[in-house]
Every structure is written in C-alpha cells, then in structure tokens.
Amino acid sequence: MSENFVAPGQQRYLRACMVCSIVMTSARFREEGCPNCEEFLHLQGSSDQIESCTSQVFEGLISLASPTRSWVAKWQRLDGYVKGIYAIKVSGQLPDDVRTTIEEEYRIQYIP
C-alpha cells in the first residue's frame, strides 16, 4: 500500500497545507507534521496548528512523483518539495503571526 494512499471514505479527513499545498489526512499531519513546512509550522502533535495552518477547502489534485523533473511541479511552484499529492488551489488564510514568522524569519514569500 502506498504511503499516500487514502482509504475509501477517508477523503473527508483530508487537509491541505496552506503554505506548500500538500494533501494528507489530519491524523497524518498530527503524526508526522508537514514534510515540507514542519520547520516553521510545527504541525506535528498540535491539533490547533493543524486547524490553523491547513484547510479542508481545496481544489484539484496533482500526484507528484518526480518534483525536480516535472514541468507541472515547476508551474505550480512545487519543484522543491517532496513527492506526494498536492492541491492545485487551497482556500484559507494563515494566521498573521505564522505569516509574519515565515516571511521575516525564514524569508519565504507566502502566496495565498
């Protein structure tokens, strides 16, 4: 079974990271954190952070097997991320304190 496999009926538990747009279950975010953004989002083990920094509202999915070689990854600005399932568009806003931290301390330009 694939590490990104979602069992039938589990789609309602899917969430997308509001920074990198990776799609995983709430439980997986809680267990592992975000594989691309954990350094500054600190989702692992924190239901509050998961609720604030991920969204259940997203459109479309991209299955990314080779981020460095994919033109779709470059087009979606995902070419520096891990392989996985990504949302094409994520709805929601990061909390102001998180947004300030990633822009000022980590020099990451947040594009909602």
N, C-alpha and C positions, 0 to 999 in steps of 0.2 A: 504494500500500500504506500502511495506517495506521501511525503511529508506535508504536502499542501492539499491533500485530499480532504474534502468536506463531505461527511456522510449525508445521505438524503434526509431532508427535514431539519438539517442544522444550519441552513442558509440564513435563518432569522437571527442567528447569533454572530453573523459576520459583521466586522467593523473595518473601516479603512483609516489608516494613519493620516492625519491632516497635514503632515509635513511631506512624507515620501509616497503616500497613497497605497502602500502595501495592504492587502486584504487578508485578514486572519480572523479566527474566532476570538471572542472576548476571553475565553479560557486560555487560548494560546498566547495572547498578549499578556495576560496575567502571569503565566508560567515562564515565558521567555523574554517578554518585552518586545520592542520593535527591533528587528535585525539591522535596520539602517539608522535609527534615531535614538537608540536607548541611552547613548552617552549624555544626551541633554533632555530627553523627555521623561526618563525614569518611569516607564510604564510597568515594568516587572513587579508584580506583587501589589500594585496600587490600583484598586478599582476606581478611585477618584480621578487619578491621572488618565486612566483609560477612558473614562467617561468624558473628560475634558479635552483630550488630545486625539481622539479617534471619533469617527462618525459612522452611524448606521445608514446614512443617506449618501449614496454614491451611484454613479452611472458607468456602465460598461466595464468590461474586464479584459485585461491583457495578461496572457500567460507568457512569462519571460523566462526563457531557458538559457539564453546567452546574452546577458546585458551589454557586454562590451562589443559584440558583433552585430547587434540588432539595430536596424535603421528606425524601427518603431521605438526602441528604448531611447535612442538619441532624440527623436521627435518629441517624445513625452518627457524628456529630461530624466530618464531613469537609468542611463548608461553607467552610472557609478554605484548602483545598488545591487543587492543580492538577487539571485534568481527567485522567482515566485509569482504570485498572482497580484496584479495591481489594478486599481480602479482608474478609469480614464479621467473622471471628474469626481471630486469629493466636495460635498457641501458641509459648511460649518466654519466656525472661526476659532482659532486658537485663543486661549486666554491671553490677555495683554502681557502678564508677567512672563509667560512662556515665550511669547513672540519677541519681547524685548531681550530676553536671555539669549535666544538663538541668533538674533540679529547682531547684538552688541558683543557678546562673549565668544560666540562661535563663528561669527562673520558669515552666517548662512542667510541668504535673501529668501524670506518667506513669501511665496506667491500663492495667495488663497485660490 
